[in-house]
Amino acid sequence: MLARYRATGADPPFGDPRRPHGTAMEGWFWRITHAQSGTVAIVLLGVNRDRTGAHWGTVGLAVHPGGFHRAIATSDAHASPSGDVVRAVDDGRTVCRATPTSVAVDLGEDARLEVRLDGRVPWPRRAFGALGAAQALPGLSQYWHPTLLGARVTGTLQAAGRTLDLEGATAYAEKNWGSNGFPEDWWWGQAHGFDREDVCVAFAGGRAGVGRLRTTATALVVRVGDRLCTTVRPLQPLRVAVSDRGWHLRTRDVEVEGHANGTAPHLLPVPLPRERRHLDEAAAQHLAGHLRVAVKGRRGRTAYEGVSVLAGLERGRTPRATPPPGAPPAPAARPR
């Protein structure tokens, strides 16, 4: 019974979203911010199922500065029952392998990353994850959950002829999954690189729902030290505006404003799991955007305000929401 329930994408209270659900697409994502050098690296590893139920994988590596990115479809990919080990294999060669404390990617001599994650700050034990009670609803078009809010990085990155020691970088990790791959359109963001190492911002939203029922949903997570602020729309008040001017989210206690900061986006693929192929350039992600976060404390006073210029900011759309001729290529959510 529990396995069938989780196969819909849902998790019961105090369930572990890291564990594989058996949906058509389950994606693991890491973002490494090396503030000292102004470098950001992202790694994505997708475990996909085609129409026959056979597994295949998505592995990608992107780096700022320089605009480097590479992604491939692999012949196989699997996650352990606990979700602690995820692995993508192509023609018998391990292309990517990740555990809670390590990530290794090998996409060729000019595209490699191998890091260790220490001093980990995982998502705290709570009844629900980043989606709140919506985590328990079966059949949502997309689920999302940050699994790692911070960790100290040691290791190296090789990309486009450049080798970098990542000592002192900060890592973030998350997971997303669903029965149909990515939603019709979405927005996303994540940032470290503030003046405090214990500050982390992450959000994800888009047109989501069950079956033909759709609504604008967004989840916002902000960590400042030991405080973790979470808000889920439409269950809680959260104003969201995503347009050509940027990303703006506001609750009673938290405000997040982001913009591209003059940087060009990396145009990343997303998997079409049942078709066993990628949709190229579907996700436009700025790896070094500008993001300001302000968090209120007692009596409405500002408890923390800071800026990162190494924020990840993304907008994307799948073919189910192909815009008409002349329409802007990215979705827009009006303030509400």
C-alpha positions in Angstrom: 0.0 0.0 0.0 2.8 2.5 0.9 4.7 1.7 -2.2 1.7 2.3 -4.4 1.0 5.5 -2.6 4.6 6.7 -3.0 4.5 5.7 -6.7 2.0 8.6 -7.2 4.8 11.0 -6.0 3.4 11.6 -2.6 5.1 11.1 0.9 3.3 10.6 4.2 4.0 12.8 7.2 7.6 12.2 8.4 8.3 10.4 5.1 11.7 10.7 3.4 11.4 12.5 0.0 15.0 11.5 -0.8 13.9 7.9 -1.4 13.0 7.0 -5.0 9.2 7.1 -5.6 9.1 5.2 -8.9 7.8 8.1 -10.9 8.8 8.7 -14.5 11.3 11.3 -13.6 13.4 11.8 -10.4 16.0 14.4 -10.5 18.9 15.1 -8.1 20.6 18.5 -8.3 23.7 20.1 -6.6 24.8 23.7 -6.7 28.3 24.6 -5.6 29.1 28.2 -4.9 32.8 29.2 -4.6 32.5 32.9 -3.5 36.2 33.5 -3.3 36.7 33.0 -7.1 33.2 33.9 -8.2 32.7 30.4 -9.6 29.4 28.4 -9.6 29.0 24.8 -10.8 25.8 22.9 -11.1 25.4 19.1 -11.4 22.1 17.4 -12.4 21.4 13.7 -12.4 18.1 12.4 -13.5 16.7 8.8 -13.2 14.1 8.5 -15.9 11.7 5.8 -17.0 10.5 5.4 -20.6 7.1 4.1 -21.7 8.3 0.5 -21.2 9.5 1.2 -17.7 13.2 0.9 -18.7 15.6 3.3 -17.0 17.7 5.9 -18.7 19.6 8.9 -17.3 20.3 12.6 -17.6 23.6 14.0 -16.5 24.7 17.6 -16.8 27.4 19.9 -15.7 27.4 23.7 -16.1 29.9 26.3 -14.9 30.1 30.1 -14.4 32.1 32.1 -15.5 32.6 31.1 -19.1 29.2 29.8 -20.1 30.3 26.2 -20.1 27.6 23.4 -20.0 27.3 19.9 -21.2 24.6 17.3 -20.8 24.1 13.8 -22.0 21.5 11.1 -22.0 22.9 7.8 -20.5 21.8 4.3 -21.2 21.0 3.6 -17.6 20.5 5.3 -14.2 19.4 4.0 -10.8 19.0 5.1 -7.2 19.4 2.9 -4.1 16.1 2.3 -2.2 17.3 4.8 0.5 18.2 7.4 -2.1 21.7 7.6 -0.6 23.4 6.4 -3.8 22.5 7.6 -7.3 24.4 6.5 -10.3 24.2 7.0 -14.1 26.0 4.6 -16.4 26.6 4.9 -20.2 27.9 1.9 -22.1 29.2 0.3 -18.9 31.0 3.5 -17.8 30.0 5.4 -14.7 29.3 9.0 -15.7 28.0 10.3 -12.4 27.8 8.9 -8.9 26.5 10.7 -5.8 26.1 9.9 -2.1 25.1 12.2 0.8 28.8 13.2 1.2 30.2 13.1 -2.3 29.5 13.9 -6.0 31.6 12.8 -8.9 30.9 13.6 -12.6 33.0 12.5 -15.6 31.8 13.9 -19.0 35.2 13.8 -20.6 38.6 15.3 -19.9 37.3 18.8 -20.1 34.2 18.2 -18.0 34.9 16.7 -14.6 33.9 17.4 -11.0 34.8 15.4 -7.9 33.9 16.8 -4.5 33.3 15.8 -0.9 30.6 17.4 1.3 31.4 17.9 5.0 29.7 19.8 7.8 26.3 19.0 6.2 23.2 20.9 7.1 20.4 18.6 5.9 16.7 19.4 5.9 15.5 19.2 9.5 13.3 16.4 10.7 9.8 17.7 10.3 6.4 16.2 9.5 6.6 17.7 6.0 9.2 18.9 3.6 9.4 22.1 1.5 5.9 21.6 0.0 4.2 21.4 3.4 1.0 19.3 3.5 0.9 19.3 -0.3 3.7 16.7 0.0 1.1 14.2 1.0 -1.2 14.8 -2.0 -0.9 12.0 -4.7 -0.6 12.7 -8.3 0.8 16.3 -8.3 2.4 17.2 -11.6 5.7 18.1 -9.8 7.2 17.7 -6.4 10.3 19.6 -5.0 12.3 19.3 -1.9 15.7 20.8 -0.8 17.8 18.0 0.8 20.9 19.9 1.7 20.9 23.5 2.9 24.6 23.8 3.2 27.9 21.9 3.3 31.6 22.6 3.1 33.2 21.5 -0.2 36.6 20.1 -0.9 37.5 18.8 -4.4 38.2 19.9 -7.9 36.5 21.1 -11.0 37.7 20.8 -14.6 35.8 22.6 -17.3 36.8 23.9 -20.8 40.5 23.7 -20.0 40.2 25.3 -16.6 41.0 23.5 -13.3 39.8 24.9 -10.0 40.3 23.8 -6.4 36.9 24.1 -4.8 38.2 24.2 -1.2 36.0 26.6 0.8 33.0 26.4 -1.5 29.4 25.9 -0.2 27.1 23.2 -1.5 23.3 23.0 -1.9 21.3 20.0 -3.0 17.7 19.3 -3.9 15.4 16.7 -5.5 12.4 17.0 -7.8 10.2 14.4 -9.3 6.9 13.8 -11.1 4.9 11.4 -13.3 5.3 13.6 -16.4 8.8 15.1 -16.0 8.8 18.8 -15.7 5.7 21.0 -15.4 4.3 23.2 -18.2 6.2 26.2 -17.0 8.2 27.0 -13.9 10.5 29.4 -12.0 13.3 28.5 -9.6 16.1 30.1 -7.6 18.8 29.3 -5.1 21.6 31.3 -3.5 24.5 31.0 -1.2 27.4 33.5 -1.3 26.0 36.0 1.2 28.0 37.8 3.8 27.1 34.9 6.1 27.8 31.3 5.3 24.7 30.1 7.2 22.3 31.9 4.9 20.5 29.9 2.1 17.6 30.8 -0.2 15.7 28.4 -2.4 12.4 28.5 -4.2 10.5 26.7 -6.9 7.2 27.3 -8.5 5.1 27.0 -11.6 1.8 25.8 -13.0 1.1 22.7 -11.0 -1.9 20.5 -10.1 -3.6 17.1 -10.4 -4.9 16.0 -13.7 -6.5 18.9 -15.5 -6.7 21.0 -12.4 -4.0 23.7 -12.4 -3.0 26.5 -10.1 0.1 28.8 -9.6 2.1 27.1 -6.9 5.4 28.2 -5.3 7.4 27.1 -2.3 10.0 29.4 -0.6 12.7 28.3 1.8 15.0 30.7 3.6 17.6 29.6 6.2 19.4 32.2 8.4 21.4 30.4 11.0 19.2 28.1 13.1 16.0 29.7 11.7 14.3 28.1 8.8 11.4 30.0 7.1 9.1 28.0 4.8 6.1 29.2 2.9 4.0 27.3 0.4 1.5 28.9 -2.0 -1.5 28.5 -2.3 -1.7 27.0 1.2 -0.1 30.2 2.7 0.0 33.9 1.7 2.9 34.4 -0.8 3.0 37.0 -3.4 4.9 35.9 -6.5 5.9 38.0 -9.6 8.1 36.5 -12.3 8.6 38.5 -15.4 11.2 40.1 -17.6 12.1 42.3 -14.7 13.1 39.4 -12.5 11.9 37.2 -9.6 10.1 38.7 -6.7 8.6 36.7 -3.7 7.2 38.2 -0.6 5.6 36.9 2.6 4.8 38.6 5.9 8.3 38.0 7.1 10.5 37.4 4.1 11.2 39.3 0.8 13.3 37.9 -2.0 14.2 39.9 -5.1 16.3 38.6 -7.9 17.4 39.6 -11.4 19.8 38.3 -14.0 22.5 40.9 -13.2 23.4 41.3 -16.8 24.4 37.7 -17.3 23.4 35.5 -20.1 21.5 32.3 -19.1 22.8 28.8 -19.6 20.2 27.0 -21.8 19.8 23.6 -20.2 17.9 20.5 -21.3 15.2 18.8 -19.4 14.2 15.1 -19.8 11.1 13.9 -21.6 11.2 10.6 -19.7 8.6 8.6 -21.6 10.1 9.6 -24.9 13.7 8.7 -23.8 15.1 12.0 -25.0 15.9 15.6 -23.9 14.2 18.8 -24.7 17.1 21.0 -25.4 17.4 24.6 -24.1 14.1 24.3 -22.2 15.5 25.8 -18.9 17.1 29.2 -19.0 19.2 29.4 -15.8 21.4 32.3 -14.8 24.2 31.0 -12.7 25.3 34.3 -11.3 22.3 36.4 -10.8 21.7 39.1 -8.2 19.5 38.2 -5.3 18.5 40.2 -2.2 16.8 38.6 0.8 15.4 40.4 3.8 14.0 38.5 6.9 12.0 40.2 9.6 12.4 39.3 13.3 10.4 40.3 16.3 8.2 43.4 16.1 8.7 43.5 12.4 12.3 44.6 12.6 14.8 43.4 10.0 16.7 40.4 11.4 18.8 39.9 8.4 19.3 41.5 5.0 21.9 40.4 2.5 22.8 40.2 -1.2 24.4 37.4 -3.3 25.7 38.0 -6.8 26.1 34.3 -7.4 22.5 33.3 -7.3 20.9 30.7 -9.6 17.7 32.0 -11.2 15.7 30.0 -13.7 12.6 30.0 -15.9 11.5 27.2 -18.1 8.7 25.9 -20.3 7.9 22.5 -21.8 6.1 21.8 -25.1 2.7 21.5 -23.3 2.9 25.3 -22.9 4.5 26.3 -26.2 3.9 30.0 -26.6 2.2 31.5 -29.6 4.3 33.3 -32.2 5.6 36.6 -30.8 5.1 35.7 -27.2 8.0 36.0 -24.7 9.9 32.7 -24.3 9.5 32.6 -20.5 6.5 32.3 -18.2 5.2 35.2 -16.1 3.4 35.0 -12.9 1.5 38.2 -11.9 1.5 39.5 -8.4 -1.3 38.1 -6.2 
